[in-house]
């Protein structure tokens, strides 16, 4: 019995895309709970899971109970990784 590998490959790709969409939706929902943005706005601003992770990292700094000086220090330490996220957020507010 011969197997149609092309058909299997197509099904696997479709399943992977569907799973990625569900994961992206869950990430956007989690991120929107940390911000005043809706799930849809989060998905539009931060379409990649890595972008949502950076947003979560930034929000963890902003919302921490640390002093302002400590939060500024943590932001400075991570600015190379978080600069794009900061610019996107500020761009939506401007």
Residue frames as qw, qx, qy, qz and C-alpha x, y, z in Angstrom:
[[0.000, 0.890, 0.455, 0.000, 0.00, 0.00, 0.00],
 [0.449, 0.292, 0.002, 0.845, 1.52, 3.29, -1.08],
 [0.216, -0.721, -0.432, 0.497, 1.20, 6.38, 1.05],
 [0.306, 0.787, 0.236, 0.480, 0.51, 9.80, -0.44],
 [0.550, -0.295, -0.272, 0.733, 3.24, 11.81, 1.27],
 [0.077, 0.271, 0.174, 0.944, 2.21, 15.05, -0.40],
 [0.485, -0.589, -0.442, -0.473, -1.29, 14.73, 1.04],
 [0.705, -0.483, -0.397, 0.334, 0.14, 13.94, 4.47],
 [0.433, -0.025, -0.081, 0.897, 2.50, 16.92, 4.22],
 [0.150, -0.449, -0.291, -0.831, -0.40, 19.23, 3.28],
 [0.627, -0.611, -0.440, -0.197, -2.48, 17.99, 6.22],
 [0.676, -0.336, -0.307, 0.579, 0.46, 18.43, 8.59],
 [0.239, 0.171, 0.040, 0.955, 1.05, 21.99, 7.40],
 [0.363, -0.550, -0.364, -0.658, -2.63, 22.84, 7.81],
 [0.712, -0.548, -0.429, 0.094, -2.67, 21.34, 11.31],
 [0.565, -0.165, -0.199, 0.784, 0.44, 23.32, 12.26],
 [0.014, 0.342, 0.168, 0.925, -1.08, 26.58, 10.94],
 [0.536, -0.595, -0.421, -0.425, -4.30, 25.95, 12.85],
 [0.724, -0.446, -0.373, 0.371, -2.40, 25.19, 16.05],
 [0.407, 0.035, -0.074, 0.910, -0.29, 28.33, 15.62],
 [0.200, -0.495, -0.274, -0.800, -3.41, 30.46, 15.17],
 [0.667, -0.605, -0.413, -0.137, -4.96, 29.01, 18.33],
 [0.677, -0.288, -0.260, 0.625, -1.74, 29.61, 20.25],
 [0.216, 0.240, 0.072, 0.944, -1.46, 33.18, 18.94],
 [0.403, -0.600, -0.357, -0.591, -5.06, 33.84, 19.99],
 [0.734, -0.545, -0.371, 0.163, -4.39, 32.50, 23.49],
 [0.560, -0.099, -0.136, 0.811, -1.22, 34.59, 23.79],
 [0.006, -0.419, -0.195, -0.887, -3.05, 37.72, 22.65],
 [0.565, -0.641, -0.396, -0.336, -5.80, 37.08, 25.16],
 [0.727, -0.430, -0.298, 0.446, -3.29, 36.66, 27.98],
 [0.406, 0.062, 0.004, 0.912, -1.43, 39.80, 26.93],
 [0.172, -0.551, -0.307, -0.757, -4.59, 41.86, 26.61],
 [0.629, -0.651, -0.425, -0.006, -5.46, 40.98, 30.19],
 [0.611, -0.334, -0.155, 0.701, -2.26, 42.83, 31.21],
 [0.166, -0.031, 0.196, 0.966, -3.07, 45.93, 29.17],
 [0.385, 0.481, 0.358, -0.702, -6.00, 48.10, 28.13],
 [0.302, 0.334, -0.625, -0.638, -5.77, 46.69, 24.58],
 [0.880, 0.104, 0.161, -0.435, -8.23, 44.18, 23.17],
 [0.786, -0.097, 0.576, 0.201, -7.19, 40.73, 21.97],
 [0.659, 0.658, 0.295, 0.215, -7.50, 41.94, 18.38],
 [0.085, 0.970, -0.211, 0.084, -5.32, 45.00, 19.00],
 [0.564, -0.586, 0.571, 0.114, -2.65, 42.84, 20.62],
 [0.791, 0.187, 0.535, 0.232, -2.67, 40.44, 17.66],
 [0.481, 0.846, 0.133, 0.190, -2.37, 43.37, 15.26],
 [0.098, -0.931, 0.342, -0.084, 0.45, 45.09, 17.16],
 [0.277, -0.543, 0.792, -0.043, 2.30, 41.93, 18.14],
 [0.841, 0.236, -0.234, -0.426, 1.59, 39.22, 15.56],
 [0.648, 0.300, -0.683, 0.151, 4.47, 36.92, 16.54],
 [0.787, -0.521, -0.329, 0.045, 4.59, 34.93, 19.79],
 [0.638, -0.030, -0.221, 0.737, 8.08, 36.32, 20.46],
 [0.001, -0.457, -0.051, -0.888, 6.63, 39.85, 20.29],
 [0.638, -0.600, -0.266, -0.402, 3.95, 38.94, 22.82],
 [0.811, -0.292, -0.323, 0.390, 6.62, 37.50, 25.10],
 [0.383, 0.191, -0.132, 0.894, 8.50, 40.81, 24.95],
 [0.331, -0.563, -0.170, -0.738, 5.29, 42.66, 25.79],
 [0.795, -0.509, -0.325, -0.063, 4.79, 40.38, 28.78],
 [0.692, -0.080, -0.260, 0.669, 8.38, 41.01, 29.88],
 [0.101, 0.375, -0.008, 0.921, 7.86, 44.77, 29.59],
 [0.540, -0.574, -0.243, -0.565, 4.56, 44.65, 31.47],
 [0.808, -0.362, -0.392, 0.250, 6.17, 42.59, 34.24],
 [0.457, 0.057, -0.207, 0.863, 8.69, 45.39, 34.72],
 [0.150, -0.424, -0.136, -0.883, 6.08, 48.15, 34.55],
 [0.670, -0.499, -0.272, -0.477, 3.62, 46.46, 36.91],
 [0.665, -0.057, -0.618, 0.415, 6.14, 45.17, 39.44],
 [0.478, -0.836, -0.268, -0.002, 5.94, 46.35, 43.01],
 [0.672, -0.071, -0.074, 0.733, 9.57, 47.51, 42.85],
 [0.112, -0.739, -0.107, 0.656, 10.45, 51.15, 43.38],
 [0.527, 0.836, 0.042, -0.146, 10.51, 53.44, 40.36],
 [0.027, -0.788, 0.595, 0.156, 14.31, 53.48, 40.49],
 [0.515, -0.182, 0.836, 0.057, 14.46, 49.67, 40.42],
 [0.665, 0.549, 0.500, -0.082, 11.97, 49.47, 37.54],
 [0.338, 0.899, -0.217, -0.175, 13.97, 52.06, 35.56],
 [0.240, -0.596, 0.755, 0.132, 17.12, 50.03, 36.19],
 [0.619, 0.118, 0.776, 0.012, 15.44, 46.81, 35.00],
 [0.584, 0.762, 0.242, -0.140, 14.15, 48.61, 31.91],
 [0.120, 0.858, -0.463, -0.189, 17.64, 49.96, 31.15],
 [0.422, -0.367, 0.824, 0.093, 19.08, 46.46, 31.53],
 [0.533, 0.288, 0.793, 0.071, 16.57, 45.08, 29.01],
 [0.313, 0.711, 0.042, -0.628, 16.13, 48.02, 26.64],
 [0.064, 0.386, -0.746, -0.540, 17.89, 46.35, 23.70],
 [0.049, 0.197, 0.972, 0.118, 15.33, 43.55, 23.73],
 [0.078, 0.636, 0.703, -0.308, 12.32, 45.70, 24.58],
 [0.045, -0.373, 0.128, 0.918, 12.88, 48.87, 22.53],
 [0.153, -0.124, -0.709, -0.677, 10.71, 47.73, 19.60],
 [0.263, -0.542, -0.797, 0.045, 7.87, 46.87, 21.96],
 [0.178, -0.571, -0.315, 0.737, 8.12, 50.23, 23.69],
 [0.024, 0.211, -0.366, -0.906, 8.06, 52.05, 20.33],
 [0.202, -0.322, -0.808, -0.450, 4.98, 50.11, 19.16],
 [0.259, -0.623, -0.679, 0.290, 3.12, 50.89, 22.36],
 [0.138, -0.544, -0.110, 0.820, 4.04, 54.56, 22.35],
 [0.016, 0.023, -0.586, -0.810, 3.20, 54.80, 18.65],
 [0.201, -0.509, -0.796, -0.258, -0.36, 53.70, 19.35],
 [0.276, -0.698, -0.480, 0.453, -0.69, 56.31, 22.08],
 [0.228, -0.318, 0.155, 0.907, 0.73, 59.18, 20.01]]
